Amino acid sequence: MTVSKEDISSSELNDFSKYFDPEVANKIKKTMKIDKKGISEKILKLDDFA
């Protein structure tokens, strides 16, 4: 499954990111806003946001 930024609304991204500390939440939001091709869930690791 690949999630593209077009599939995720700003409100959904905000709802999801509230479960992370602010620094990690900002990295998640930045990654989703920059990536134009989408992010495969198979390649994401928690270390990517540390």
N, C-alpha and C positions, 0 to 999 in steps of 0.2 A: 504494500500500500504506500502510495506517495501522497503527501499532503502539500498542496500548493498554496501560496499566499492568497490566491483568489478564492480558495475554499474556506478561508477563515476570516470572519469579520473582526473588526477591531474590538467589539464588545466580547466576542468569544475569546479572543486572545487575552484581553484584560481579565476575564473571569478565570481563565486557565492559569495565568501568571500570578494571580493573587496567592496561590498556594506555595510560592517560592519566596525566598528573601529578596528584597528589592534589587540587589546587585544581579542575582541570577535572572530575575524576572526581566530586567532591562536587557540582558544578553539574549534571552529568548526572543523578546520583541524585536530587537535589532536584527537578529538572524532571520526571523520570518519576514521582516520588511525588506531586507537586502536581497534575499534569495529569490530569484525570479523563476527558477526551474522547479522548485519544490524540494522537500527534504524527505528522503526515504526514512521511515521509522527504523529500518534495520541498521542504519549507519549512525544514529544518534546514541550517545552515551552521556551519562551524567558528567563525565570528565570534560565534555565539550563546553559545559557551562560553568566550570570551576575556574 
